[in-house]
Amino acid sequence: MPRPTGAELRLLKLAQEVAGLARNAGGTHALAAAVQRLAAAFGPPASLPGEVFQAWVRSRSDKNATLALAWAREQVRLGLQDVVERTPKPTRPRIDTDAATLAWLLLAACEAIAQEPPSAVADRVRAILDLIGHVPATG
């Protein structure tokens, strides 16, 4: 059985952290904390995006490696979905969709932060937080 890559292990650890937010905090604050944690994991100067990309490139010719990496990423999405599902209905995000789709969209948005210039990251995170109905304090 092949050993998990560093990227897989880091994604699985991130999934545990996000899922822990669902269990240990409630409401919109848990969802905002999860988004902020994911944004930090994928934003500059984090090394996770590069590790995941390198693992993805190496896995293209190995179906098992491709599936293992995809499974690790899916665990992050499932952890985020758990947070969304535990968010009370009156404080749920403004997007009218199911929890699985919202988790997928939020994860994709946080992953996209890796492609942003460092000067734009705070604005992107603020936009995601606004999207979920958690308006950060300005100042």
Beta strands, then each sheet from edge to edge (+ up, - down):
end
